[in-house]
């Protein structure tokens, strides 16, 4: 599966993966999901008391949704 939206590609680059890669193997997908989940937890929300989802957080959620729908 290829990520196409620029905001999602930006997240993939930020977590140290190739944003133009076709994530097809189980190992690739597991690595992507683990790194995106960690990034979401660390940078995906504003500081208290708001805890609103940031733009990066929205992109992370979109990536996680793409791969959870493909299972």
Secondary structure, DSSP 8 states (H G I E B T S, - for coil): -B--SHHHHHHHHHTTS-TT-B--SHHHHHHHHHHHHHHHHHHSB--TTT--B-HHHHHHHHHHHHHHHT-
